[in-house]
């Protein structure tokens, strides 16, 4: 990741997305880092700023961030540019098919729905009309389905409820959800709706979310290193409660596992949920049943790979595998049990060794490898037999080629069907469930190290029981048979290979099948438990059920109002459906003639007194005749003692009338009253008939009132439906207006930010132009002055009031240049820039450039005249010209064959060319330390002084012959030309000589 700020937009691209980030159709990418989906609406821009500003500047988070905001469909978004200011990550506006990379942020473009598939972002045209779109829900759902537990959803400021359905999907797939604290939002609708679901893991301010993400990723994915680890204090009581909750929901008991193992896993979950004590975690488990499953999965150890511990598997291959086949005829069965197989790598490794041995023997055997584990997810992986390409580091190339097939995209290897068919994978608790038997080999590697001593003492005898005589046990490198040396002999102590021995203790060491541990007396509210499997009914239950169906009377289970909940037996003789619309069947309305009145009274009495009431010898009209019936109403309590009370109405046909019937209604008659018995019966019968008539009338009036109320209720319901329809229309309009308002709010915030940016850019531009010292004048098509910088006033006499006046009305300070207006007009006509060097009256030189003024839309709206000070450049140019002349002269001196020297008036040598080196033998460095007199023979020194005097008068001496000394001491004859060097004042300051060797005349010492 680069540290620079990079933004990608739809048209103006500052940085091109790398070509490798295009989705290949044939090789879908895999994502192994968390994807953070962030949803926001109105007020989201400020929340985005807080979120990205809260990220650590010196740390790559190893995550990708996808921002989904409600944007106006007809307005170009500048959200990418705005977000880029607050983060050092690369920020991209999404293009269709863009592959997601870690440490990057992606922005949804306007008028699109966005989905996540195979590590890439895909854009779709919105399927819903404006105002009904839920882009956050749409993206969150696709992210959850693709990334599962790697998906993280964050809901920030916004109105409405977009994102609520999406976070449900994320939680269903094992992801994590955050929401902004409603009090910190500009619009709290979306965060409040998400929080109301109870699925939000963290409620935070946006600035606090990055730190929480880092901590969560460190614990959940192992991507980052957590800087704070809070050790938990061991609390036996709380641990026991956790074990009970685990056993209740998963069916597995971890109370006898090593405490250190359990505590580490509990600590991890506590850090994820930021809990300080196991007491708090117990309460959290009770409230969140899903957390129990998460803890269960964490406790299960899944660290394994093919041929784990190479030396141990080599010993197994050499010492045990051949013994499994020894003495067995072709076609015999070889049974192996791999306990705690996790995702199946070690079980497949053993199967590969067995297959290789079978091929070596060139005989066919029936090989069965039973592989078990408690983790259903691990078993599912093992059954698939599909493993990542990284297994190539654990398996030799020969075995990889023979027993695996590479997937088309090269990302994984699949086990061959021949090997897969050898294995049977199943979910099993080795402690609780019955073991396999008649086995030839048991592999239990690195399972017992997590168990306490008591569990280990149960496992070893069980393995002894499950193995055939003299068969083998394969343990992990840190495991032994412990005190059961009398059951197993050591075959290879280093590789932990053991051979079954005969049980010399007999019954004392006999294996006892696993028995579930009794529940302790701690009472806890239970989390949601799994449904038990149906149990086969016994013969007794079948017989009793049949007899009940044959002999039991007709009955109905009702509530206190008579609503039928359950019917038993043939009730058609006593009940019939009433006319009219059917709803909840009420036994009081369905009762036939002769039963209804008694049923109403009996049920009411049973309800009020909460006891069984019986009425005998009732005459019920059935199919034109009357049937004698006994009626019983019995209270039935459902569930706990304080549970709901229902009533069982029992209708039993009797073969004869029960006499007398009156004692049920009348008190016992005392002696002496028998004479009045008939009269009293008659009076009572008349009174009873009157009451019956009154009751009948009352019932009819009540039914009439009920019908009227029903009619009124229907009318009210109709009105309510109309109001509800109107309300729905208003709600729809409100949602549309709310959506448009959110979009306008977002656009308004973006425009406000843009205005502030433009104001800041204008100030920066003014300060930049003023600080550069470059004179600049902006003119329009009519050559009217629009703006100028302070530096331009030194070249053209301008004041603030000149803005708007034609440039031709101004006075310039330029020498010899009066074509400014013509040149500007020429540039506007031809659009070809022009550049001219001009000089001011003050002697300064400027480069004047005239070029068209172009807008971002490539429109010409005038011209720009700039004056760049080149005075120093002109002076440097003149100095360079003189230096070039001297350089050319120096080349001549350097390359001349003659000796050329320069000496000052005192004779000190100032210059010595290569020709002088060749002629006299002194190097330049040596000569510059000498005096010219050192090269003149003693006899000629006076003559040389005279020549210097002559030279000062005539400036140049005619060539003359003389002699000079060489380095070797020889006297050389030379032809010399001497020239005086004079300064600008005409004074001689040095002498230049050109000397050419000639043959020396031996008859004379010198020549003048």
N, C-alpha and C positions, 0 to 999 in steps of 0.2 A: 504493500500500500504506500502510496506517495503521500508526502506531507502537504503538498500544495493543494490549494482549493480548486477543484475541478467541477465543472457543471456541464451537463449535456442536455440540450434542449432539442425540440423537434426540428427546427430549421437552423438556427445559429449554433453550431457545435464548436465548443471550445476544445473538447477532447473527444475523439472518436472512441466508442466502446471497442475494446479489442476484438479482432475477428474471431478469436477462440470462444467468445461468449455467444456465439450463435448456436441454437439448438440443433444438433445433428438428429435427423429423423430416425436413423438406424441405431444410434447409441444414446439412449436417454441418460442424462447425467444423474449422478447420485449426490444427495446433499447430506453431509455428515455434521452440519453445524446448525445451531438454532436459527429459525426464521422468526423474526419479530414482526407481526402484523400490527400496525398502529392505525386505529380508526378515530376520526375526528370530524366535526362539522363546524357550526358557528363557534367562534372563539378558539378554534384549533390552532391558529397561527401562533398565538402567544404560548399555548401549551407545547407546541413543537419547539419553540425557541427555548423554553425552560428545560425540556427533555434533553435536547442535544447539547445545551450549555452545561448540563450536569454530567456529561460524559468526561472521564479522565482524559486529559490531553496527551499523556505519555503512555497510553495502553491501548493496544488493539483488542477489541472485545471479542473478536472471533465470531461475530454474528452478522446477519443481514437484516436490514430494517426496510420494511415496505410500508409506505404511508398511503392511506386511503382517506380522502377527504371529499365532502360534498362540494363539487365545483360547478360553476355555471357552465352549461353545455355550449353556450355561444360566446364564451369569453376565454381568451388565451390566458393560461395560468402562468404566473411567475413564481410559483411556490418553490420550484427547484432552486432558483437564484436566491430566494430568501432563506431557505434551509441551509444552503451552502455556507452562509456567513457564520453559522454557529457550530460547525463541525469541521474537523480536518479530514473526514472521510470523503470519498468520491460520492457525488450525488447525481443521479440520472433520472430524467423523465422517461418512463417506461416506453419501450417500443415492443411490438408484438414478437414474442419468442425470445426475449432477452433472458439470458441465463443469470441466475442470482449468484453473486460472489460474496464471501465474508468481508466485513468491514466496509460495506457500501450501503448507501441509502437509495431507495427507488420510490419515485413519485408517480401516482396514477395520473394519466392525462385526462383532460376534460372529455365529457360525453362518451365515456367507456365504462364497461364493467371489466373487472380484472380477475383472473383465476391463476392458481398455482398448480403446475403439473410437471412432474419429473425434473424438478429443479429449475424450472423456467417460468416466466410470467407471460401470460397470454391475454391479449386484449379482445374483447367481444363487444358488439353493438348492444346497447341497453335493450333488454326485452320488455321493460315496463315503461309506461309513459312518465313524463317528468312529474315529480311530486310523489311518485309511488316507488321510486327506485331505492334499493337497499344495497349499495355497493359494498359496504363494510361486511354485512352478513354474507354476501356472495363470496367475497374473498376469504373471510375467516373459514367458511365451510370447506372451500376447496383446499385451503392450507391445511386444515385438520385432516382431511381425507388423504392428502399426499404425504404430509410430514409426521403425522401421528404425535408421538411424544416430543418431537423436536419443535412442534408448533407452539408459539407463544402469542397470545392476543392481548392488546392494550387498548382500552377505551378511554379517550380523552374528551375534552369539552365538546358539547353539542346538544342540540335539542332533539326530541323524538326518542326512538328506541332502537335505531339501527345499531347492529353489533350484538344485540342480546341473543338472537338465535345462533349467531356465529360462535359465540363463546361456549354455548352448550355443545356444539360439535367439537370444539377444541378440547373441552373437558372430557367428553366421551372417548376421545382418542388418547387421553393421558397427557395432554398438554397443560400449560399453565396460563392463568389469566390475571391481568392487573387492571385496575380502574383508577381514574383520578378521583381524589377526594372531592365530593360535590361542592363543599364549601369553597374550594379553590378555583372553581370553574367560572367562566362567564355564562355558560348555559349548562345546567346540570342534568338535563333530561337523559342523555345517553348513559353517563356514568351511573346515575341513580337507577335506571332500568336494569343495567347489568348487575349492580350490587344487589338488587331485589331478588335476583334468581338464587342467591346463596352460593354461586359458583365461583365468585371472585376470590382468588387466593390472597391478593394484596391490594389494599386501598392506600395510595400514596400520592404525594405531590409529584408532578412530572420531573422535577429536579432530583428527586430521591430515587426514581425508578432505575436509572442506569446502575447504581451501586447494588440494588437488589437483584438486578439481572445478572450482574457479575457473580454475586454470591450464589444465586440459584444455579447458574450454569456450572460453577465450580463443583457444586454438590451433585447436581443431577446428571451432568454430562461428562464431568472430569476434564473439561476443556481448559479451565483456568485453575490457578492455585489459590485456594482460599487463604487469606492472610490471618483470619481469626478463627480458631477452633476452640470452642468452649467445652471442656470435659464435663460430663454429667456426673452427679453424685449418685452412687448406687443406693437405690431405695427398694428393699426387698418387697415391701407391701405393694408399691406401684408396679414393680416388675411382675409380681404374681397376677395383678389385675390385667396387665398387658397380655400375659400368657393366656388368661381366661378368654379375653376378647379374641385373640388369635384363634384359639381352639374352637370357640363358638362359631366363628364365621368360616374358617378354613377347614376345620376338622383335624388340624395338626397341632400336636403339643410340643412346644419348644422349651418347657420348663426344665428339662434335664440336659439341655445343650450347654456348652461352656458359656459362662456368663460374659466373658470378654467378647466373644463373637456377637452375642445378642446386643450387648451394650453399645458396641461400635455401630451396629445398624440402627439402633434406636437413636443414638447421637446424631447420625446422619439425617434422619427424618426430622429431628428436633431443630437442627440447624436450618433445614429447608424452610421450616415453618416458624423459625425464630422463637422457639420456646425454651424457657430457662430451666425447667424442672420436669422430671418424669411424671409428677402429679398433674402438671398442666397437659402433658402429652396424653395421659390416660383420659382426661376430660375431652381432649381433642379427638381421640379415637372413638369415644362414645358418641360424639356429635357427628363425626364424619366416617361412616362405614367404609368408604372408598380408601381412606387412609390405612385401614387394616390390611386391605389387599396390597397396597403399596409397600407397607412394612413387611408383609409376608414375602413379597417378591425380592425385597432387599436382603432379607435374611438368607435366602437360598443362594448358595455360592455357585457361580457359573464359570469359574476359571478353568479352562481345559483347552487342549489342542491335540492334534494327531500325534501319536507315538510320543506322548509326554514322558519325559525322563528316558532318553534314548537308551542308556545302558540297561535300565530295568526291562524295557521291551525287547532288547537284544537277548537278555537272559531268559525271558519268557519264550522267545522264539526258539532258542537253542535247547533249553532244559525242560520245558513244559509242553509246548505244542506237539512235538513228536510223540510224547508219552500219551497224549489224548487219543491218538490214533492207534497206538501200539496194542496189539491183541484184539482189535476190533475188525470184524469182517467187512467187506465192501457192502455199502448200503446201511450200515449201522448208524445210529443217531448219536451225535455229540452235542451235549447241552451245556450252554455257558450262560451265566447270569452276570450282567454288568449293573451293579447297583449305583445309584447316584450318578447316572450317565450324563446328566446335564444335556447339552445339545448334541451328544452322540459321537463326538470325535474319537474317544477312547474305545467305545464299543465297535465302531467301524474299523479301528486299528486292529483290534483282536480278530474281527471277521476277515480282514485282509490276510493276517498271518495264517488263519485256518485255511483260507482258500489257497494260499501259496503251498502249504503243506499237502493239501489234497492234490494239487497239480503235480507236486513232486512225487507223490506215491502213485499217480496215474490211476486212481480209483475214485469212485464216487461215494460220498457219504451224505447223510442228512444232517446238516449243521443248523442248530437253532441257537441264536444269541438273544436272550431276553434282556432288554435294556429298560430300566425303570428309573423314575425320578418323581419327586413331588411337584416340580414346577411344570405346569401344563404348557406354558409358553415354550420352555426348553424342549419338551417332548415334541411339540409341533414342529420346531426347527429340525430336530433330529429326524422326524418322519419325512420331512421334505428332502433331506439329503443334499441340500444346496448350501455351499460354503463359499466365502469370499476368495478372491484370487490370491490373497496373502497366505493361504495354506501351502502354497508352493514352497515356502521356506521351511515347512515342517516335514514334508514328504519328499522322498527321493524322486528324481525325474522319471526313473523307470516305473515306480509305483504310481506316480501321478498319471503317466501315460496309459498304464494298464487298467487302473481302477477308477479313473475319473474322466469326465467329459467336460470340456470347456464350453461355457455358454457362448452364444453368438457374439455378444458384445465384449467378451473377454473379462468381464467383471467378476465371474464366479465359476466354480467347478461343481458339477453334479456327480454324485456317486453312481457307479454303474448299477444297473438293475440286478445283476447277478449277486452283487454284494448286498444290495438293499433287501433282497428277498430273504437273506439269511436272518435278518433282525426283526424282532417284534418289540415295538416300543409301547409302554403303558405307564400310566400315572399310578404311582404306588408309594406308600409310606413304609419304609423298610422296618420301622419300629412297630407299627400298628397292624399292618396288613400281613396275611400269611405269606410265607416265602415260597419260592419255587423248590422243587425237590428233584432228586435223582440227577444231580448236576455233576459235570466233569470239571468245571472250572468256575470259580466265583472271583470276579474282579470288583473289589471295593476299595478304591484308591482315593485318598484324601477326603473321605467322608467322616471317618471316626474322629479325626483331629478336631472336629467342631462339636463333638458330643462329650458329655460328662462321663465319668468312670462307670456309673451305673448302667448307662445305655450301652457302653462298650462291652460290659460283662454280659449283656443280653445278646448282643450281635454275634460274638464269637461262637457260643454254643449253637445259635441258630444256623450259622454257616456250616458248622460241623454236622448238624442234622440234615441240612439240604444237600450236602455233597455225598457222592458215592464213595465207597471205601477206596482209600489211597489216591483220592483225587486232590485237586490243587486249589489253593487260595492265594490271590494276588492282591497285596495291600500297597498303600502309598509309602513313600520313602520315610515318612515320619510316624508310621503306624506299626504296631506289633500285636501279637496275640496275647501279650501280657501274661497273666497268671494261668493261662490255659495251655501251657506247654504240654500237658498230658493229652491234649486233643489234637495238636498239630505239631509236626516235626519241621525243623528249619531246613528248607531246601537251598536257599540262597539268602543269607542274612542281609547282604547289601541291597539286593533287589527286592527284598521282602516277599519272597516266594516260600509258601508253606505247603506241606503235604498232610492230608488227613490221616490221623492215627485211629486205632480202635479205642473206644471209650472204656478204659480199664475201671472206671468208677461206676459204670453201669447206670442204675437209676439215679444216682446222686447227681450225675452230670446230664441227665436226660433233658432235652430241650422242651421248654414250655411255650406254647403258642403265645403270641403277643396279646396282652389284655389291656383294654383301654383303662387309663387311670381315672379313678373316681373323681367326681367334681368336688371341689372344695366348698366350704360353706360361705364363701364371699358372694354376696348378692349384688349383681350389677345389672343395670338396664342392658338388654341384649341388643346388639346390632342386627341388621338384617342377616338371617342365616339362610343356608341353602336348603332347598326342598329335599326331603328324604325320598329315597326310592320306594316304590310300592312294594309291599311285602305280600307274598303269596298267602292266601287265606287257608286256615286249617279246615279239616273235614267238619269239625264241630260248628265252626262259623257258617259254613255252607248249609249244614242241616238246619241250624237255628233260623237262618235267614229264609229258607224255604218254608218252614213251618209258620213263620210270621206272615209270609205272604198268603198262606193258605187259610189260617185260622183267625188272624187278627181282624177285628171289626174295622169298618170304615172310620177314618179319622181325618181331621184337618188341623194343621198348626196355624194359629192366627195371632195377631197382636190384639191389644186391648180394644181397638176399634173394629175388630172383626175382619180386617184385611187378611186374605188367605196367603200364607207363605209357603205351605207345603201340603199336598194331599196324599193320603195313603188309602189304598183299597178302593173298592167300588162305591163311590159317593153319589152316583147318578140317581139312586133311589130317593135321596134326601135333598139334593141340591139341583138347581137348574139355572141356566143363564137368564138374566132379566132382559127385557126388550130395551132397545136403544143402543147408544154407543157403548162400547166396552172399554174399560180402562183397567184399574186395579180391581180384581174380583173380590167382592165383600160377601162373606158367608151369610150375613144378616139379610142381604138382598136376594141371595140365591136360595135361601131356605124355602122348601115347599110348604103348601098349605098344611096347617096343623103343627108345624115345627117352628115357624118363624117367631111367633109370640113367645113361646117358652125359651127359645134360644136366646132372644134378646134379654129376657129377664135373668136367665141363668148365667150368661156371660157377664152381665153387669154385676151380679152378686158375687161371682168368683173374683172379678177384678177388685171390687171394693173390700172384700174380706180376705182376699189372697188365700183361698182354700178351695178344695175340691167340692163342687156342687153337683148333685145328681137329680134328674127328673125321670121318673119311671112311667111306663105305660102310656106313652104319647101316641096319638093316632095321626099318622102322617099319610096324606093323600098321595098315592103312587099309582099312576096309570089307571085312574078311574076307581080304585078301591083304596081302603085305608089299611096301613100296615102298623102293627104295634112296634114301638121303638123306645129304647131306653137311652136317655141323653146324659152324658157326663162331660163336665168342663173341668180340666185339671191344669193348674199353673205349672209352667216349666221354666226353670232358671237356666239361662244360657251362660256358659263360660264360668267366670269366677262367682263366688257367693253373692257379690254385689252387682252381678251382671244384669243384662236385660231380661225381663220376665215376659214370656210368651204363654199362650194358652192352647192346650190340646183339646179339641172338641171331638168326643168319641160318640159315634152313632151305632148302636148295636140292636139289630133286629131280634125281637123275642117271639117265641112260638105261641105264647098264650098271654092273656091279660093278667096283670098282677093285681090281686085284690087283697085288702081294700086299697083303693087309690087315695082315699081322703086322708088317712093319717099323715100323709106327706104334708098336707096343708093345714090340718086341724090339730089343735092340742088334744091330749087324751081326755076322754070324758070321765067324769067322776061317777061313782055309783049313784044311782037314783035319777040320773038324767036320761036314761034310755028311752023313757016315755016321750020325751020331747025331741028325740033324735031326728025323726023325719021332718018335723017342722023346722028345726034348725038347719037341716040340710037344704030344705027348699029355700029358706031365707038367704042362706049363704050362696046358693046357686044363683038366685036372682041378683044379689049384690055383685057376684062375680061377673055375671053377664053384663050388668050396668057398667062395671069398671072396664070390661073388655070393649064394650061399645065406645066408652069415653076414650080409652086408649087408642082404639082404631081411628076415631075422629082426630085425635091429637096427632097421630102418625100421618094421617092424610093431610092435615094442615101443615105439618112440618115438611112433608114432601113437596107441597105446593110452594111453601116459602123457599125451600131448597131449589126448586125449579126456577123461581123468580130470581133468586140470587145467582143461579147458574147463568140465566139469560143476561143479567146485569154484568156479570163477570165477563161473559163473552163480548158484550158491547165494549166494556172497558179494555178488554184485551185487544179488540180491533182498533180502538182509539190509540192504545199504547203502541201497537204495531205501526200505525201511521206516524205517530210521533217519533218512533224509533227510526223509521225510514227517513223522515225529515232530518233527524239528528245525524244519521249516517251520511246523508248528503252534505250537511253542514260540516261534519267531521272530515269528509273527503276534501271539501273546499278548504278547510282549515289546514289539512296536511299539505295541500298544494301550495297554499300561501306561506305556510311555515317553511316548506322546502325552498320556495323562491326567496323567502326572507333570509334563510341560511346562506343561500348562494350569494345573495346581494351583500350580506354581512361579510362573507369571505372576500368577495371582490372589493368591497369598500376597504377592508383592512389591507389588502394587497395594494390598492391604489394609494392609501395613506402612506404605506411604507415606501411606495414608488415616489410620491411627492417629496417625502423626506430625503430620499436618495438623490432626487434631482436637485433639491436645494443644496444638499451637501456637495454634490458634484459641481454645481455652479460656483459655489464658494471656492472649491478646490481649483477649478479652472481659472477663476479670476486671480487667485494667489499664484497659480503656476505661471500664468502669462506675465504677471507683474514681476515675478522673481527671476524669470529667464533673461530679462534684458533685451528680448527680441521685440522690436517695434512691429505691431500688427494692426492693420486697418481692415475692417469688414465693410464691404459695400454691396448694394443690391444691384438689380439689373439696370436701374436708372443711374447708377454710380453715386447714389446717395450714401453718406457715411452712416453705418449702423452701430459700430462700436470700434473703439481703438484702445490700445494699451498705453500706459504712461511713457514707455520708451519711444513711441512713435512721435511724440511732441518734440523730440530733439531733431527730427529730420523734417517734419512738416509742422508748421505752426497751427496746432489744434488746441481747442478748448472744449469743455463739456457742451457748450451751446452749439458746437459745430455738428453734433449728432443730428442727422436728418438733412443736412445741407449737401449739395453736390461737392465731390472731391475737387472739381475744377475751380471752385471758388476759394480754395485754400492756397497759401503761399508756401513753397518749399524752400529749403536751405541747400538745395543741390546745385553743384557747379556743372555747367555744360549739359544739363539734362532737363528737357521741357516737354517730354512726350508721355508723361504719366497717364493722362486721360486716354490718349490714342492706344497705348499699349494695353491698358485694362480692357478697353472695348474690343481690341483684337483678340485677347484671350477669351472673352465671353462669346465671341463669334466663332472661334475655331476650337475652343475647349482644349487648347494646347498650352501648357504652362510656359511661362517666359521668365528668364533669369538674366539680370543685368547688374554689373558692378558700378556703383555710383559713389561720388565723393561730395562731402558737405563743405560748406564754407569754413568750417573749423578744421579741415584737413583730415577728417576721419573718412574711412572707406566702409561701404556697406554693400552686401549682396542683396539686391531687391528681387524678390520672387513674387510673381503674380500667377495665381492658379485658381481654377473654378471652385466655388463653394458647393460641395455635394452633401445632400442629406442621406440618412440611412436608407431611404427608398430610392437612392441614386437620382435624385432630382437636383438640377442646377438652380440655385437661388441667389446667385451673385458671385463675388470674387473675394479672395483673401490676398492682401498685400503685406508681405513681411519684409523687414529690414534686419539682416543679421550683420553685426559688427565684425568686419574682416580687417580692421586696421592692423592688428598684430600680424595677421596672415600676409598682408601686403608687404609689411616690413620684413617679415621672415622670407618672403619670396625674393625680395631684393638682396637680402643677405645670402640667400641660397644661390642666387645668380653669381654673385661675386665669389662665393666659395667654389662654384663650379669652374669659374675661370682659373682660380688658383689650382684647383685639382687637375685641370688639363695641363697647366704648366708643370705641376709636380710629376705628372706622367712622363712628360718630355725629359725632365731631369733624370727621372729614375731609369728610363730606357735608353738614354744616350750612351754611346760607346766611350766618349771622352770623359775624363775626370772633371766633374763640376763640383766646386766647393764654394762655401760662403764663410767669410770671416769678419768679425767686427773690427773696429778701428784699432783695437789693442792686439789684434792678431789671433784672438780665440776663435777656433773653428766652430761655426754654427751649423753647417750642412756638409754632408759627405755622401756622394751618390755611389751606387754599385761600381760605376766605372773607375772611381778613385780607389775603391777597395781592390779591384783587379790590378790597377797600375802600381799602387804603392804597397799593398799588402796589409795595411791597417784596416781593421773592421770599423764600421760606423761608430760603434760604442767606444772603441779605443781612440778614434780620431777626434770625437767630441770632447775628449779630456785633454787634447793637445793644443799647442799654439802653432800658428803658421810658421813661426821662426824655426821650430824644431825640424821642419822639412827642408830648410834652406841651408846649403853648405855655408860654412863660416866665412868663406871669402866673398860670398855674394850677398851677405846680409845688408851691407851699406847700400849697395846698388838697389836692393828691394825697397829700402826706406825711401830712396829718391823716387822710385816709381810710384810709391803711394802718394807722395806729395804732388807728382805730376797728375795722378789720377783725380785728386781733389780739385784740380783746376780744369782739366779737360773732360772730366766725367768718364771718358772711355779712352783706353790706350790701344794703339794699333798692336796687332799680334807681334810678339817678340819671342826670341829664343832664350832660354835660360836653363838652369839645372835645378834638380830637386833630389832629396834623399829618399830612398825607399826604406821599408821596415828592416830589410836585411842589411842596410848600410850602404847599398850600392848607390852610385850617382847616376841619375837618369837625365837624359836630355829631353826637354819638353818644349812644345810650342804653346805659348800662353797668351790668352786674351783676358784682360781684366776690365771689369765694369763697375762703376760706382752705383750703389743703391741709395736712393734719396727718398725722403719722406715728403708729405704733402707741402711742407714748408720749404722744400728744396735743399735741405741739409743732408749731407751724406751720413749714413749711419752704418753701412757695411760695404764689403767688396765681394763681388762674385767673380770667380775665375773659371775659365774653361781651358783645360790642359790636355794636350795631345802629345803622346810620346814620339820622339824622333831619334835617329841614330846619333850617338855622341861622337864628335870629332876628337880623335886621340891626340892630335897635335896641339890642341888648345884646351884650357881648363873650362872656358865658357865662351859664350857668344852674347853680344849685346844686342 
